[in-house]
Amino acid sequence: MNVALWIVAGVLAAVLLVSSAKLVIPKEKILAAGDYASWAEDFSPGALKALGVVDLLGAVGLILPAVLDIAPILVPVAATGTALLFAGAIIVRVQRGLWTTAIAEVLYLAMAVFLAWGRFGLEPFA
């Protein structure tokens, strides 16, 4: 179970790290990426940067506390925050009719819930 939780944490951290590119990519370039990125129209450039910061902090929070053995309780807390982030993303995508990307977000949400559940209860860091 520990290995599965580490794999899920790594995948989610990678997804969040890629998503944190909103910090450096202008809104216009995000919108130019295609229809699947049309959700960005709903947010100001500042809000997109804030989401990028949240993504970056989530990626760091899923891995570093456990690797450095500094407050590893932050891993399931970060996983819970990540689940809330993906729940919000699902809502935004469904409101815009972006069903294919919403399906991917549901998968990420399930992974984040699994990680939080696993690290809070099944296989916590001792």
N, C-alpha and C positions, 0 to 999 in steps of 0.2 A: 504494500500500500504506500509506503514511504516513497518508493521509486515513482509510482504513478503520480503522486502528489507533486513531486519535483518536476516531472515532465509537464504536467499541467501548468505549474507555476512558470516554467520556462517558456512554454508556448504563449501563455497570456502576457508575460513580460515582453516577449518579442512583438506581439501584436500591439501592445500599448506603446512600445518604443517607436515602432513605425508610425503609429498614429500621432505621436508627439511631434511629428514633422510639421504640424500646424503652427508650431512656434516660429518656424523660419520660412514657410511657404506663404506667400500673400494669398488673400482670399480669392483674387481673380484667377490665380493659377489653380487653386483648388476647384473652383467652379468650372474651369476649362477642362478638367479631367473627364467630364462626361456626366451623363444623367445620374449615375449612382452617387455623384458628389453634390447633387442639387440641394441636399439638406443644408449645406453651408450658407445658402441664401437667407436662412432664418436667423443667422447670427452675425453680429458685428465683428469686425476684425479683432477688436479687443477680447470679445467673448471667445473667439476661435483660439486666440493665444492663451487665454485662461484654460480652455479645454486641453490645449497642448501641455500646459504645466501639470494639470491633473493627470493626464496620461503618463507623463514622465515620472511624476511622483508615484503613481501606481506601479509602474514597471520597476522602479527602484525598491518600493516597499514589498513587492512580492518576492524579491530575491535577497537583497543585501542584509536585512536583519538576521536571516537564518545563516547566510554564508559567514558573516562576521560574528555571529553569536552575540549580537548586541540587541537586546529587546526582541527576541524572536516572536513574541506575542503579536508584534506588528504585522506579521505575515497574514494571519487570518483576518486581522482588521483591514489590511490593504485589500484582501480578497473580497471582503464584504463591500468595501467602497467601490471596488471594480465591478461587482455585481450590480450595484446601484447605478454606476456609470453606464453599463450596458443596458440596463432596464430603460434608462432615459434615452439611449440611442435607439432602442427598439421603438419607443413611442414616437420619436421624431421621424424615423423612417416609415413607420406605418401611416402616420398622418400625411406623409408626402407620397404614399403609394409605392415606396421602394421595397417591394416585397422580397426580392432576391437578397438584398443586403440585410434586410431584417432577419432573414433565416440564419445568416452567418452570425449576426449579433445574438440570436437566441442560443446558438451553440456556445459562443463565448460566455454568455450569461450562465449557462449550465455548468461550464467549466469553472467559473468563478465561485458559484455556489458550492460545487463539489470541493474545491480547494478550501473554502472557508469552513465547511462542514468537517472536512478531513483534518484540518489543522487545529480546529477548536476542540474536536472530540476524538476522532479515530486515531490519529497519529500526531499528537501535539509534540512540539519541540520540548524536550524535558529540561 
